[in-house]
Amino acid sequence: MDKTLQTMIGNMPEKIGKSLEEWKVILKTKGFAKHGEAMKFLKGEHGVTHGFANTIAALSKDTRDSPDDMVSNQYRRFKTYLRQVD
């Protein structure tokens, strides 16, 4: 993680009232499917600035998917014609 991002995360409690982990919990309860939905919520409901909202939304995504889940998600809605034929 670069120094700028570390500084931004460290400043969250002072600047926007909650730590990154607290924001992650809030977003997880909402279950937003899209990055923009999370940003709109953070900015509209909590008054979070664009930069912080973007960072929180990006870092709140659950990245613990298995490789198989990631492939399925990639082709789930659009590009289904590119899936391997079994």
N, CA, C and O atoms as CSV, one atom per row, in Angstrom:
chain,resi,resn,atom,element,x,y,z
A,1,MET,N,N,0.848,-1.169,0.000
A,1,MET,CA,C,0.000,0.000,0.000
A,1,MET,C,C,0.898,1.238,0.000
A,1,MET,O,O,1.848,1.327,0.778
A,2,ASP,N,N,0.585,2.191,-0.883
A,2,ASP,CA,C,1.457,3.361,-0.953
A,2,ASP,C,C,1.190,4.327,0.207
A,2,ASP,O,O,0.168,4.246,0.889
A,3,LYS,N,N,2.135,5.235,0.403
A,3,LYS,CA,C,2.106,6.132,1.555
A,3,LYS,C,C,0.886,7.063,1.536
A,3,LYS,O,O,0.308,7.349,2.584
A,4,THR,N,N,0.499,7.529,0.356
A,4,THR,CA,C,-0.647,8.425,0.252
A,4,THR,C,C,-1.928,7.731,0.724
A,4,THR,O,O,-2.718,8.312,1.468
A,5,LEU,N,N,-2.121,6.498,0.289
A,5,LEU,CA,C,-3.298,5.746,0.694
A,5,LEU,C,C,-3.273,5.467,2.196
A,5,LEU,O,O,-4.303,5.571,2.863
A,6,GLN,N,N,-2.126,5.121,2.718
A,6,GLN,CA,C,-2.006,4.883,4.156
A,6,GLN,C,C,-2.371,6.139,4.948
A,6,GLN,O,O,-3.056,6.063,5.968
A,7,THR,N,N,-1.907,7.288,4.470
A,7,THR,CA,C,-2.214,8.552,5.135
A,7,THR,C,C,-3.711,8.833,5.084
A,7,THR,O,O,-4.309,9.244,6.079
A,8,MET,N,N,-4.304,8.610,3.927
A,8,MET,CA,C,-5.740,8.844,3.770
A,8,MET,C,C,-6.543,7.962,4.730
A,8,MET,O,O,-7.465,8.435,5.395
A,9,ILE,N,N,-6.188,6.697,4.795
A,9,ILE,CA,C,-6.875,5.767,5.697
A,9,ILE,C,C,-6.681,6.200,7.152
A,9,ILE,O,O,-7.620,6.166,7.948
A,10,GLY,N,N,-5.469,6.601,7.484
A,10,GLY,CA,C,-5.183,7.058,8.850
A,10,GLY,C,C,-5.947,8.313,9.238
A,10,GLY,O,O,-6.258,8.514,10.412
A,11,ASN,N,N,-6.256,9.165,8.250
A,11,ASN,CA,C,-6.975,10.415,8.505
A,11,ASN,C,C,-8.492,10.256,8.565
A,11,ASN,O,O,-9.191,11.190,8.958
A,12,MET,N,N,-9.004,9.109,8.188
A,12,MET,CA,C,-10.458,8.929,8.122
A,12,MET,C,C,-11.181,9.228,9.426
A,12,MET,O,O,-12.173,9.957,9.399
A,13,PRO,N,N,-10.742,8.707,10.567
A,13,PRO,CA,C,-11.496,8.990,11.795
A,13,PRO,C,C,-11.602,10.492,12.083
A,13,PRO,O,O,-12.664,10.974,12.474
A,14,GLU,N,N,-10.529,11.211,11.896
A,14,GLU,CA,C,-10.529,12.652,12.169
A,14,GLU,C,C,-11.334,13.426,11.121
A,14,GLU,O,O,-12.093,14.333,11.463
A,15,LYS,N,N,-11.169,13.070,9.862
A,15,LYS,CA,C,-11.779,13.842,8.772
A,15,LYS,C,C,-13.237,13.493,8.513
A,15,LYS,O,O,-14.036,14.379,8.209
A,16,ILE,N,N,-13.601,12.210,8.629
A,16,ILE,CA,C,-14.973,11.805,8.282
A,16,ILE,C,C,-15.666,10.996,9.384
A,16,ILE,O,O,-16.732,10.420,9.164
A,17,GLY,N,N,-15.058,10.959,10.558
A,17,GLY,CA,C,-15.754,10.439,11.733
A,17,GLY,C,C,-15.677,8.956,12.027
A,17,GLY,O,O,-16.065,8.528,13.115
A,18,LYS,N,N,-15.189,8.157,11.089
A,18,LYS,CA,C,-15.111,6.710,11.311
A,18,LYS,C,C,-13.844,6.162,10.651
A,18,LYS,O,O,-13.299,6.751,9.718
A,19,SER,N,N,-13.404,5.031,11.159
A,19,SER,CA,C,-12.257,4.360,10.559
A,19,SER,C,C,-12.694,3.588,9.316
A,19,SER,O,O,-13.888,3.383,9.098
A,20,LEU,N,N,-11.740,3.166,8.512
A,20,LEU,CA,C,-12.052,2.370,7.327
A,20,LEU,C,C,-12.824,1.123,7.710
A,20,LEU,O,O,-13.790,0.768,7.035
A,21,GLU,N,N,-12.421,0.454,8.775
A,21,GLU,CA,C,-13.114,-0.769,9.203
A,21,GLU,C,C,-14.562,-0.493,9.584
A,21,GLU,O,O,-15.442,-1.306,9.300
A,22,GLU,N,N,-14.820,0.640,10.222
A,22,GLU,CA,C,-16.200,0.990,10.563
A,22,GLU,C,C,-17.025,1.249,9.307
A,22,GLU,O,O,-18.182,0.837,9.231
A,23,TRP,N,N,-16.440,1.927,8.322
A,23,TRP,CA,C,-17.134,2.175,7.055
A,23,TRP,C,C,-17.395,0.867,6.320
A,23,TRP,O,O,-18.447,0.698,5.703
A,24,LYS,N,N,-16.449,-0.051,6.383
A,24,LYS,CA,C,-16.637,-1.350,5.727
A,24,LYS,C,C,-17.846,-2.085,6.304
A,24,LYS,O,O,-18.617,-2.693,5.561
A,25,VAL,N,N,-18.010,-2.032,7.612
A,25,VAL,CA,C,-19.149,-2.689,8.263
A,25,VAL,C,C,-20.452,-2.061,7.777
A,25,VAL,O,O,-21.408,-2.770,7.466
A,26,ILE,N,N,-20.489,-0.744,7.714
A,26,ILE,CA,C,-21.695,-0.042,7.258
A,26,ILE,C,C,-22.032,-0.458,5.830
A,26,ILE,O,O,-23.184,-0.777,5.536
A,27,LEU,N,N,-21.044,-0.458,4.942
A,27,LEU,CA,C,-21.303,-0.813,3.545
A,27,LEU,C,C,-21.697,-2.272,3.398
A,27,LEU,O,O,-22.525,-2.614,2.554
A,28,LYS,N,N,-21.110,-3.129,4.213
A,28,LYS,CA,C,-21.448,-4.556,4.124
A,28,LYS,C,C,-22.921,-4.791,4.459
A,28,LYS,O,O,-23.565,-5.645,3.850
A,29,THR,N,N,-23.448,-4.051,5.409
A,29,THR,CA,C,-24.858,-4.212,5.773
A,29,THR,C,C,-25.783,-3.739,4.657
A,29,THR,O,O,-26.919,-4.202,4.558
A,30,LYS,N,N,-25.310,-2.825,3.820
A,30,LYS,CA,C,-26.122,-2.309,2.717
A,30,LYS,C,C,-26.090,-3.234,1.507
A,30,LYS,O,O,-27.065,-3.299,0.759
A,31,GLY,N,N,-25.000,-3.942,1.304
A,31,GLY,CA,C,-24.897,-4.913,0.218
A,31,GLY,C,C,-24.968,-4.310,-1.182
A,31,GLY,O,O,-25.582,-4.894,-2.075
A,32,PHE,N,N,-24.360,-3.172,-1.381
A,32,PHE,CA,C,-24.370,-2.547,-2.704
A,32,PHE,C,C,-23.645,-3.414,-3.720
A,32,PHE,O,O,-22.576,-3.956,-3.439
A,33,ALA,N,N,-24.230,-3.540,-4.896
A,33,ALA,CA,C,-23.625,-4.344,-5.957
A,33,ALA,C,C,-22.599,-3.547,-6.751
A,33,ALA,O,O,-21.661,-4.115,-7.310
A,34,LYS,N,N,-22.776,-2.244,-6.800
A,34,LYS,CA,C,-21.908,-1.418,-7.639
A,34,LYS,C,C,-21.154,-0.388,-6.812
A,34,LYS,O,O,-21.643,0.114,-5.800
A,35,HIS,N,N,-19.962,-0.095,-7.272
A,35,HIS,CA,C,-19.087,0.888,-6.650
A,35,HIS,C,C,-19.805,2.239,-6.527
A,35,HIS,O,O,-19.773,2.872,-5.472
A,36,GLY,N,N,-20.448,2.666,-7.607
A,36,GLY,CA,C,-21.120,3.957,-7.632
A,36,GLY,C,C,-22.255,4.063,-6.631
A,36,GLY,O,O,-22.504,5.138,-6.084
A,37,GLU,N,N,-22.945,2.957,-6.385
A,37,GLU,CA,C,-24.030,2.945,-5.394
A,37,GLU,C,C,-23.476,3.213,-3.997
A,37,GLU,O,O,-24.052,3.976,-3.221
A,38,ALA,N,N,-22.363,2.582,-3.696
A,38,ALA,CA,C,-21.726,2.781,-2.389
A,38,ALA,C,C,-21.253,4.221,-2.244
A,38,ALA,O,O,-21.421,4.832,-1.189
A,39,MET,N,N,-20.663,4.758,-3.302
A,39,MET,CA,C,-20.196,6.146,-3.262
A,39,MET,C,C,-21.363,7.112,-3.063
A,39,MET,O,O,-21.272,8.037,-2.256
A,40,LYS,N,N,-22.438,6.904,-3.782
A,40,LYS,CA,C,-23.609,7.776,-3.673
A,40,LYS,C,C,-24.151,7.756,-2.245
A,40,LYS,O,O,-24.498,8.797,-1.687
A,41,PHE,N,N,-24.219,6.560,-1.663
A,41,PHE,CA,C,-24.679,6.420,-0.285
A,41,PHE,C,C,-23.763,7.168,0.684
A,41,PHE,O,O,-24.238,7.933,1.523
A,42,LEU,N,N,-22.466,6.951,0.571
A,42,LEU,CA,C,-21.517,7.592,1.482
A,42,LEU,C,C,-21.568,9.116,1.368
A,42,LEU,O,O,-21.542,9.822,2.376
A,43,LYS,N,N,-21.642,9.605,0.152
A,43,LYS,CA,C,-21.667,11.048,-0.071
A,43,LYS,C,C,-23.006,11.653,0.346
A,43,LYS,O,O,-23.040,12.699,0.994
A,44,GLY,N,N,-24.101,11.004,-0.022
A,44,GLY,CA,C,-25.427,11.548,0.250
A,44,GLY,C,C,-25.898,11.397,1.679
A,44,GLY,O,O,-26.429,12.338,2.270
A,45,GLU,N,N,-25.703,10.214,2.233
A,45,GLU,CA,C,-26.209,9.927,3.576
A,45,GLU,C,C,-25.254,10.343,4.696
A,45,GLU,O,O,-25.685,10.634,5.812
A,46,HIS,N,N,-23.953,10.368,4.388
A,46,HIS,CA,C,-22.971,10.625,5.443
A,46,HIS,C,C,-22.094,11.840,5.181
A,46,HIS,O,O,-21.249,12.179,6.009
A,47,GLY,N,N,-22.281,12.502,4.041
A,47,GLY,CA,C,-21.504,13.702,3.748
A,47,GLY,C,C,-20.024,13.463,3.527
A,47,GLY,O,O,-19.212,14.371,3.699
A,48,VAL,N,N,-19.671,12.247,3.148
A,48,VAL,CA,C,-18.267,11.903,2.895
A,48,VAL,C,C,-17.840,12.537,1.562
A,48,VAL,O,O,-18.591,12.496,0.587
A,49,THR,N,N,-16.663,13.108,1.522
A,49,THR,CA,C,-16.178,13.734,0.287
A,49,THR,C,C,-15.916,12.671,-0.771
A,49,THR,O,O,-15.779,11.487,-0.462
A,50,HIS,N,N,-15.850,13.112,-2.018
A,50,HIS,CA,C,-15.693,12.191,-3.148
A,50,HIS,C,C,-14.460,11.297,-2.999
A,50,HIS,O,O,-14.550,10.085,-3.195
A,51,GLY,N,N,-13.331,11.872,-2.661
A,51,GLY,CA,C,-12.097,11.096,-2.544
A,51,GLY,C,C,-12.169,10.008,-1.486
A,51,GLY,O,O,-11.764,8.870,-1.723
A,52,PHE,N,N,-12.687,10.365,-0.322
A,52,PHE,CA,C,-12.833,9.369,0.742
A,52,PHE,C,C,-13.878,8.319,0.356
A,52,PHE,O,O,-13.674,7.129,0.597
A,53,ALA,N,N,-14.992,8.750,-0.239
A,53,ALA,CA,C,-16.030,7.801,-0.636
A,53,ALA,C,C,-15.493,6.796,-1.650
A,53,ALA,O,O,-15.779,5.603,-1.556
A,54,ASN,N,N,-14.724,7.271,-2.610
A,54,ASN,CA,C,-14.134,6.393,-3.616
A,54,ASN,C,C,-13.184,5.385,-2.978
A,54,ASN,O,O,-13.207,4.202,-3.317
A,55,THR,N,N,-12.364,5.849,-2.069
A,55,THR,CA,C,-11.405,4.969,-1.393
A,55,THR,C,C,-12.124,3.929,-0.541
A,55,THR,O,O,-11.781,2.747,-0.581
A,56,ILE,N,N,-13.109,4.360,0.223
A,56,ILE,CA,C,-13.863,3.435,1.078
A,56,ILE,C,C,-14.572,2.387,0.234
A,56,ILE,O,O,-14.507,1.196,0.536
A,57,ALA,N,N,-15.246,2.826,-0.820
A,57,ALA,CA,C,-15.980,1.882,-1.679
A,57,ALA,C,C,-15.030,0.875,-2.316
A,57,ALA,O,O,-15.334,-0.316,-2.377
A,58,ALA,N,N,-13.895,1.345,-2.786
A,58,ALA,CA,C,-12.932,0.452,-3.438
A,58,ALA,C,C,-12.342,-0.557,-2.459
A,58,ALA,O,O,-12.192,-1.734,-2.788
A,59,LEU,N,N,-12.012,-0.103,-1.273
A,59,LEU,CA,C,-11.376,-0.987,-0.290
A,59,LEU,C,C,-12.375,-1.858,0.470
A,59,LEU,O,O,-11.979,-2.767,1.200
A,60,SER,N,N,-13.654,-1.585,0.302
A,60,SER,CA,C,-14.682,-2.366,1.004
A,60,SER,C,C,-15.122,-3.608,0.252
A,60,SER,O,O,-15.829,-4.450,0.805
A,61,LYS,N,N,-14.718,-3.729,-0.982
A,61,LYS,CA,C,-15.119,-4.905,-1.760
A,61,LYS,C,C,-14.494,-6.152,-1.157
A,61,LYS,O,O,-13.329,-6.147,-0.762
A,62,ASP,N,N,-15.270,-7.206,-1.091
A,62,ASP,CA,C,-14.783,-8.470,-0.540
A,62,ASP,C,C,-13.912,-9.134,-1.595
A,62,ASP,O,O,-14.409,-9.573,-2.633
A,63,THR,N,N,-12.635,-9.205,-1.333
A,63,THR,CA,C,-11.695,-9.772,-2.305
A,63,THR,C,C,-11.315,-11.200,-1.971
A,63,THR,O,O,-10.294,-11.698,-2.446
A,64,ARG,N,N,-12.120,-11.863,-1.161
A,64,ARG,CA,C,-11.782,-13.225,-0.755
A,64,ARG,C,C,-12.421,-14.278,-1.641
A,64,ARG,O,O,-12.480,-15.449,-1.267
A,65,ASP,N,N,-12.901,-13.878,-2.809
A,65,ASP,CA,C,-13.475,-14.861,-3.727
A,65,ASP,C,C,-12.414,-15.850,-4.168
A,65,ASP,O,O,-11.239,-15.504,-4.296
A,66,SER,N,N,-12.832,-17.069,-4.397
A,66,SER,CA,C,-11.917,-18.059,-4.947
A,66,SER,C,C,-11.719,-17.751,-6.428
A,66,SER,O,O,-12.524,-17.021,-7.007
A,67,PRO,N,N,-10.685,-18.280,-7.050
A,67,PRO,CA,C,-10.503,-18.055,-8.489
A,67,PRO,C,C,-11.715,-18.477,-9.311
A,67,PRO,O,O,-12.048,-17.815,-10.294
A,68,ASP,N,N,-12.381,-19.565,-8.930
A,68,ASP,CA,C,-13.575,-20.006,-9.660
A,68,ASP,C,C,-14.702,-18.979,-9.536
A,68,ASP,O,O,-15.396,-18.700,-10.513
A,69,ASP,N,N,-14.886,-18.417,-8.338
A,69,ASP,CA,C,-15.911,-17.396,-8.143
A,69,ASP,C,C,-15.603,-16.164,-8.980
A,69,ASP,O,O,-16.510,-15.567,-9.559
A,70,MET,N,N,-14.350,-15.783,-9.050
A,70,MET,CA,C,-13.977,-14.598,-9.813
A,70,MET,C,C,-14.271,-14.790,-11.295
A,70,MET,O,O,-14.744,-13.860,-11.949
A,71,VAL,N,N,-14.006,-15.955,-11.832
A,71,VAL,CA,C,-14.305,-16.224,-13.242
A,71,VAL,C,C,-15.806,-16.214,-13.458
A,71,VAL,O,O,-16.282,-15.618,-14.425
A,72,SER,N,N,-16.559,-16.856,-12.585
A,72,SER,CA,C,-18.018,-16.857,-12.710
A,72,SER,C,C,-18.569,-15.446,-12.666
A,72,SER,O,O,-19.433,-15.094,-13.469
A,73,ASN,N,N,-18.084,-14.636,-11.743
A,73,ASN,CA,C,-18.557,-13.261,-11.629
A,73,ASN,C,C,-18.219,-12.449,-12.869
A,73,ASN,O,O,-19.010,-11.609,-13.298
A,74,GLN,N,N,-17.061,-12.692,-13.438
A,74,GLN,CA,C,-16.637,-11.941,-14.613
A,74,GLN,C,C,-17.578,-12.174,-15.789
A,74,GLN,O,O,-17.855,-11.251,-16.555
A,75,TYR,N,N,-18.060,-13.375,-15.934
A,75,TYR,CA,C,-18.892,-13.728,-17.086
A,75,TYR,C,C,-20.383,-13.838,-16.749
A,75,TYR,O,O,-21.179,-14.242,-17.596
A,76,ARG,N,N,-20.750,-13.491,-15.553
A,76,ARG,CA,C,-22.117,-13.698,-15.085
A,76,ARG,C,C,-23.169,-12.970,-15.926
A,76,ARG,O,O,-24.147,-13.595,-16.334
A,77,ARG,N,N,-23.006,-11.706,-16.191
A,77,ARG,CA,C,-24.078,-10.949,-16.830
A,77,ARG,C,C,-23.857,-10.707,-18.316
A,77,ARG,O,O,-24.793,-10.850,-19.102
A,78,PHE,N,N,-22.684,-10.355,-18.707
A,78,PHE,CA,C,-22.468,-9.940,-20.081
A,78,PHE,C,C,-21.553,-10.925,-20.766
A,78,PHE,O,O,-22.029,-12.034,-20.521
A,79,LYS,N,N,-20.747,-11.024,-21.317
A,79,LYS,CA,C,-19.749,-11.920,-21.902
A,79,LYS,C,C,-20.016,-13.404,-21.736
A,79,LYS,O,O,-19.070,-14.192,-21.755
A,80,THR,N,N,-21.272,-13.821,-21.574
A,80,THR,CA,C,-21.553,-15.239,-21.395
A,80,THR,C,C,-21.134,-16.037,-22.622
A,80,THR,O,O,-20.835,-17.226,-22.515
A,81,TYR,N,N,-21.110,-15.398,-23.778
A,81,TYR,CA,C,-20.688,-16.075,-25.005
A,81,TYR,C,C,-19.206,-16.447,-24.970
A,81,TYR,O,O,-18.757,-17.249,-25.789
A,82,LEU,N,N,-18.447,-15.885,-24.047
A,82,LEU,CA,C,-17.017,-16.188,-23.939
A,82,LEU,C,C,-16.718,-17.334,-22.977
A,82,LEU,O,O,-15.574,-17.782,-22.899
A,83,ARG,N,N,-17.711,-17.812,-22.249
A,83,ARG,CA,C,-17.483,-18.896,-21.298
A,83,ARG,C,C,-17.075,-20.163,-22.043
A,83,ARG,O,O,-17.509,-20.406,-23.169
A,84,GLN,N,N,-16.268,-20.932,-21.419
A,84,GLN,CA,C,-15.814,-22.193,-21.981
A,84,GLN,C,C,-16.990,-23.164,-22.080
A,84,GLN,O,O,-17.804,-23.270,-21.164
A,85,VAL,N,N,-17.058,-23.845,-23.172
A,85,VAL,CA,C,-18.092,-24.864,-23.352
A,85,VAL,C,C,-17.600,-26.156,-22.726
A,85,VAL,O,O,-16.495,-26.611,-23.021
A,86,ASP,N,N,-18.411,-26.750,-21.866
A,86,ASP,CA,C,-17.991,-27.985,-21.178
A,86,ASP,C,C,-18.219,-29.200,-22.045
A,86,ASP,O,O,-17.924,-30.320,-21.629
